[in-house]
Every structure is written in structure tokens, then in C-alpha cells.
Amino acid sequence: MRVPCGQLSRLGRTTTKRGVNPERVRNLFKETFTYKDSQCAIIADKESGIQTAKQSIKHHRTELEKFLSESPKFGYTLKPFPAPEEPLVAKLMAQAAQKASVGPMAAVAGVLADLAVEGMVADGCKVAVVEDGGEISAVSNAPVDVAVAVGDEPLSRRFGFRLTAFPVGVGTSSGRFSHAFSFGDAEAATVFCREAGLADAAATAVANVVQGKDFKAAIERGIRVAKSISGVEGVMVLYKGNVGTWGKIPQIIKIDLK
């Protein structure tokens, strides 16, 4: 199956309307879903898994909003924040951010995706894939193809990764084509972990240091940051048309989504 991931193509993302049935493709159910700032693509082998994921995202976003109203600094700090005992979504965000030395909001999309997949698996899904804002969490009994989109760069939507080892989390940060804040200037920094929350936070940390005229040195700085974060299994950095990789990288595949 092919799904969007990282800074990826949206494949016709639309806001889900009440009463619309998920699209079924190759014995899988797929639905695009928007709830407040969460823009998601959900794939499952059980129709109930789609609803489970949507309910999870709504629930944990609501819990996070309540927490932010009581601890507003959690929402704007760019530094690690002490992990609260609850709600769970804030705890996981803070723990991921601490490992990557970034603010907890850098992990929000990835953690929401992780929690949704966790719920889908508990519901009995063998295929559970959630992409939230470009961050992806997946458990699957079949390969999952993801395509990387980085604005108008020549490689955008031309290549991707074939995920075959699960569970897997993939996070992508960009200093040029993302709505999220970054100190760097990378076209893309894509990180692979077992959890999307950590991948999300780590990708932010990597992208923050990729800058400067010396593209080789910039890419090496990003890779050093990735290697220093416990739990990061692999990284790919795209900067000024040059690519650097380290660690366990899924098979790179040719994709044309132009």
C-alpha cells in the first residue's frame, strides 16, 4: 500500500464529513480526516479501526487542550518540559521532547498518531497506519510505501521508502517547506524510530542544525544530532539537493506523484 508520510503528498486529503463511509481499497479501509489542527490519513484492515483512530485523535487532542489551558508554557516553550503524569498525550510528548532536547509541541502530531495506532491494534487491526500532519505511525502485516514531498524540489514526490519492519514511526521536518517552526534550512530531515512521537521530535532537532553554505558540514551536523538521540534508528537529510543518511534506512523506492 502507498500512503503519505513525512513531508509527503496528501493524496487528495479532504475533511471527513459526518456519515461518509471510508473508502475500501484492496481489502483495506482508508479515510482522510481533519479535526482542528490534525490533518490525517488513516488506513486499517477493519472498518471499526478507522472510527477507533478518529475517536483517539479527538479524545487526546481534547485532553491536550485542557492541559494547555492549565500549563500554557507547555505549548510554546522550545525547550524540554517536565513530563506530567497525565494526560497521557502530554506525558508522551514531553518524554519524546526530552530525548531530542526540543519543546514538547515538536512531538504532538507523532504522539497523536502513535496513540491512534495503539487503539487500532487493541481493536484487532493487523494493519493500522495513521499519518498526522506528515508524521506517520504504522503497524502492518504488509509493506507500506511512503512518498516524500519537499515543496518544489526536484526530488519532491519522486522517491520514498518501503516500510517492512513494524512498528515504525517516521517523522519529517523541513526548514523550508513546513508550517512548523525550524531554526534550520533543510529541505527535509526524515527520522525513523519505533514511535512516531520520538521520530517527530528528533526530526525537529536534526532539521534545526542543518544550515549554512557548507552543505556537507550541515548534513554531518544533522546526522550527529540524530545519532545522539536514544531510540533513533536511522535518518536521511536532504539539503541543497544533497542527501546524507545514517543508520537503518528503509528501502528507497522510486515514486512519481507529480
N, C-alpha and C positions, 0 to 999 in steps of 0.2 A: 504494500500500500504506500501511497505517497501523500505526505502531509506537510504543511508549512512548519518551519522551525527556525529558531534563531531570528535574525532579521530576515524574515522569509516572505515569500509571496503569500498573499492571503487567500488565493484560490476562490475568489468570489465571496468573501465574507460579507454577511448581511446580519442585521439584527433579527433575532428569532422572534416571531410573533406567537402569541398565545394560540394553541390549537394546531400549530403546524407540525406535521409528523416528520421525524428525522428521515433523511434520505438514506436508502439502503443500497449499498454497492458491494458486490462480491461477498455477500453474506455478512457484511458489516453495516453498522448504522453510523451515519455521520451527520452532525448538526453544527452549524455556526451559531454562536450565542454571544450576545452582548449584555452585560449587566454593569451599569455605571461605567467605571474605567476599565473593567475587564472585558477584553475582546478575545473570544475563544473559539477554537475549533476542537470538537470532541468526536472521537471515534471509539466505538465499542462493538463487541460481538453480541451484546444483549441490548435490546431497546431500553430496558429499565436502567442500564448503565448510564445512558445519556441523561436521564432525569436525575439519577444519583449525583452525577457530576455537577449538574446545574444547581441542585439544591445545596451541595457542598460549597460551591463558589459563593452563592448568595449568603449562606449562613456565616461562613468565615469572613467575608467582607463586612457583614453587619457587625460581627464580633470585633473586628479590627477597628471599625469606625467608632464603636463605643469606647474602645481602649484609647484611641487617639484623642477623643474628647476629654479624657481624663489625664492623658500624658502627651500633650501636643508636641513636645520635643522629639518624641519617637518618630514623628512624621517629617521632620525637617533636618535633623542632625545628619551630618556627613561622616560621623564617627561612630564606632560601635557603641551600643546601648545595652545596659544590663538586661539580661533576659528575664522577663516576668514569668511567674508560674502559670499565669493564664492571662488572656486566652491563648489557646494552643497556637494559633496562627502567628501571633506576636512573638511567642516564645521561640518558634522555629525560625522566624525571620531574624530575630536577634542573635540566635546561635549561629546561623549561617554567616551573618554580617561580622560577627566576632572573628570567625576563622579567616575571613577575607579582609578584615580591617577597613570596612566601609560602613556607611549608615544602613540601618535595618530596612529602609524602604527599597534598597537595591535588590532585596530578595523577595519582594511582595508577590510578583507575578509567578515566580518559580514555586514559591511555597503554596500558593493557591492551587497551582497545577498539581503539585505533589499530593495535597490533601484530597483533591478531587479524584485522582487516580487511586489513592488508598481506599476511598469509599467505593469506587467501582470494582476493585478487586474483592473487597469484602462482600459486594453484591453478587459475586460469582463470575465476573468478567475475566475471560482469558486474554482478551485484547482490550486495553484501556489506554488511550492516548489523549492527552489534553495539552493543547497549545494555548498559552495565555500571553498575549502581547509579544509573541515571538519566542517565549521560553517554553520548552517542552518537557513533559514528564511522560514516560511510556513504560508499560508492561505489555508484552505481546508474545504470542506463540508463532509469529511470522515476522519476517523482516519489515522494517519501517523505513521508507525513504524520505529524507527531508531535503528541501532545496533552500539554498542561501540567497537572499536578495539584499544587495547593498546599494540602494539608490540607482544611479545611472552608471555605475562602474561597469567596465567591460565584462567582468566575470559574473555580474549580477544575474541570478536566475539561470545560470549556465552550468552550475555544479552543485553538488550536495553530498549527503552522506547516507550510507545504508546502515541503519542500526540493526544489529543482530544479537547483542548481549543486553539482557534486561535484568533488573530495572535500570533505566537510564534517564539521566537528566541532561538537558542541553540548554545552555544559556549563551546569548549573544549580546554584546554591547558595541555601540558604534559612537565615535566622536563626531561623525559627520551626518549620519542618516537616521539617528534615533531621536525620539521625543524626550528620552531620559537624559538627565544631566551627565556630562562626562568632562573630565579635565583634559582628556587626550584628543587625538585627531585620527584614530584608526578608522579605516573603512569598516572593519569588523574584527572583533575578538570573540571567538567561539570556544566555549569551555565544555568539557564532558566530565560528568560525575555520575554517581548513583542517584543523586537527588537534584531536581531542578532548582530548588531553593539555593543550594550551595553553588550550582553552576551559574545561576543568575548573579549572585553576589560576586563570585570570583571573576566573571566576565567583566563586571564593572571595574574591579580592581585592576585587571590586566589592561583594559582599554584606557584607564586613567593615565598610564605611564607611557603609552605609545604616542610619541610626538617628537618633533624636531626634524631637521634636514637629513640627518644620517639615518636612513630607513633601516639599515642593518642593525645599528645600535638600538634603535627604538624597538624593533621586533624582539631583539635579545632581552631588553628590559622587561617587555611583556611576558616573555617565556619564563624569565627568572621569577617574576611575581607568581605566575601560575604554579611553578614547581614548589614554591614556598608555602602554598596553601594546602593543608592536610585535607585529603579527600578528592582533590583534583586528579583526574586520571589522564587527561590529555587536553591540549589547547592548539588552536590554529589562529594565527594573527595575520590579517590582511592589511597592509599599509603601503600606500603609494604604489599600488599594483604589484607589490611583492608579498610573498607568503612565507611564513615560518611556522613550523609545527614542533610539538614535543609530546612524548608520551603515547598513550593508547588512543589512536585516532581511528574512527570507523572507516570502512572502505569509502573512498571518494568516488563518486559516480557523476557521469555527465547527465545534465538535465537541461531541457530547453522549455522555459515557461514564458518566453517572450510573446 
